[in-house]
Amino acid sequence: SLLERLADYDETPGDTQGTQMEFPLSLPAIPNICRLLYLRQEIAVTPMTRLFFNLTLHPQTRNCVLGHFLFLLCRRPEVGSSPLALPPPHLFESLESGRAPLVNVQEIQAVGSQRILSILAYLLRRIPQCGEFFAKQWSQDKWKEVLQTTYWTESDGKDHSTL
């Protein structure tokens, strides 16, 4: 079954098989994939859900994806931050005639959170290791490792101590 095969890939003490597997996607690409959750016009749910399902099958990309999800659920967007920041300072959309994007922090957080929670509900029902991720207490160093590719906002400071 899928669950038995998944267990074979996960990290166990003294076993490096899970960390030696090829990543389904490079870790620095995951923040960019997460930005797709902040499009004003939502991408079809099924392809996005399947993409995140596939990413969470590998233990390293699972930790990175779920770490970003948790980060995005807990962090408010900051007006005026870089468009590369997570969460972004505005929803991404087509801007006709050069108009500026609408900035509503509550809308940005609501849209992103709703989409993330929908995907998480799907993942938690199908991949038990996703639930295990949320049951672990992580050190600050582990968080820095998992979220190393995130574009931090200015208020985080250089030491990223506000995780």
C-alpha positions in Angstrom: 0.0 0.0 0.0 1.0 3.6 -0.4 1.4 4.1 3.4 3.9 1.2 3.6 5.9 2.6 0.7 5.9 6.0 2.3 7.3 4.6 5.5 10.2 3.2 3.5 11.2 6.6 2.4 10.9 8.4 5.7 13.9 9.1 7.9 14.6 6.7 10.6 17.5 6.9 13.1 20.7 5.5 11.4 19.0 5.2 8.0 19.8 7.7 5.3 17.5 6.3 2.5 14.9 9.0 2.9 17.5 11.8 2.7 19.3 10.2 -0.2 16.3 10.1 -2.5 16.1 12.6 -5.3 13.9 15.6 -4.4 10.7 15.9 -6.5 11.4 19.6 -6.7 14.4 21.7 -5.4 13.7 23.2 -2.0 14.4 26.8 -3.1 11.4 26.4 -5.5 8.9 25.7 -2.8 8.4 29.4 -1.7 7.6 30.2 -5.3 5.0 27.4 -5.4 3.5 28.7 -2.2 3.1 32.1 -3.9 0.7 30.5 -6.3 -1.7 30.3 -3.3 -1.9 34.1 -3.3 -3.2 34.6 -6.9 -6.4 36.6 -6.9 -7.8 34.1 -9.5 -7.4 30.7 -7.9 -5.7 28.0 -9.8 -7.8 24.9 -10.2 -7.9 23.1 -6.8 -7.2 19.6 -8.1 -3.8 20.3 -9.8 -2.6 22.4 -6.8 -3.7 19.7 -4.3 -2.0 17.0 -6.3 1.2 19.1 -6.6 1.4 19.5 -2.8 0.5 15.9 -2.3 3.4 14.8 -4.5 5.7 17.3 -2.7 4.8 15.9 0.7 5.5 12.3 -0.2 9.3 13.0 0.1 10.4 13.6 3.8 12.6 16.7 3.0 10.1 18.5 0.7 7.3 17.5 3.1 9.0 19.3 6.0 9.7 22.3 3.8 6.1 22.5 2.4 4.5 22.0 5.8 6.9 24.4 7.5 6.0 27.0 4.9 2.3 26.3 5.4 2.6 26.8 9.2 4.7 29.9 8.7 2.1 31.4 6.3 -0.8 30.5 8.6 0.8 32.2 11.6 2.2 35.3 9.9 0.4 38.4 8.8 1.3 40.1 5.5 3.2 43.3 5.8 2.1 46.3 3.7 5.1 47.6 1.7 7.2 44.5 2.0 8.9 43.0 -1.1 6.6 41.1 -3.5 9.0 38.2 -2.8 8.2 38.2 0.9 6.0 35.4 2.3 3.2 36.0 2.8 3.2 38.6 0.0 2.1 42.2 0.6 -0.8 41.8 -1.9 -2.6 39.2 -3.9 -1.1 38.6 -7.3 -3.3 39.6 -10.3 -3.2 41.0 -13.8 -2.8 44.7 -13.6 -4.4 46.4 -16.6 -3.6 50.0 -17.5 -0.8 50.1 -14.9 -3.0 50.3 -11.8 -1.5 49.3 -8.5 -2.6 46.1 -6.8 -5.2 46.4 -4.1 -3.7 45.9 -0.6 -6.0 44.5 2.1 -4.1 42.6 4.7 -7.2 40.7 6.0 -8.1 39.6 2.5 -4.5 38.4 1.7 -4.4 36.4 4.9 -7.9 35.0 4.5 -7.3 33.9 0.9 -4.0 32.3 1.7 -5.2 30.7 4.9 -8.3 29.2 3.3 -6.3 27.7 0.5 -3.6 26.3 2.7 -6.1 24.8 5.2 -8.0 23.2 2.3 -4.8 21.5 1.1 -3.8 20.6 4.6 -7.2 18.9 5.2 -6.6 16.8 2.1 -3.0 15.9 3.0 -3.7 15.1 6.7 -6.3 12.5 5.7 -4.0 10.8 3.2 -0.4 11.1 4.5 -0.1 10.3 8.3 3.5 11.7 8.3 2.0 15.1 7.7 0.2 14.9 11.1 3.5 13.7 12.6 5.1 17.0 11.4 2.7 19.0 13.5 3.2 16.8 16.6 6.9 17.5 16.8 8.5 20.3 18.7 11.2 21.8 16.6 14.2 23.8 17.7 14.9 27.2 16.2 17.8 25.8 14.2 15.5 23.2 12.7 13.1 25.9 11.7 15.9 27.9 10.1 16.9 24.8 8.1 13.4 24.1 6.9 12.6 27.7 6.0 16.0 28.7 4.7 14.7 29.5 1.3 11.9 31.8 2.4 12.3 35.5 1.6 12.2 37.1 5.0 10.7 40.6 5.5 12.7 43.4 6.9 11.1 43.2 10.4 12.4 39.7 10.9 15.9 41.0 11.4 19.1 39.3 10.1 19.0 36.5 12.6 15.5 35.4 11.7 14.8 35.0 15.4 11.0 35.7 15.1 10.1 32.2 14.0 
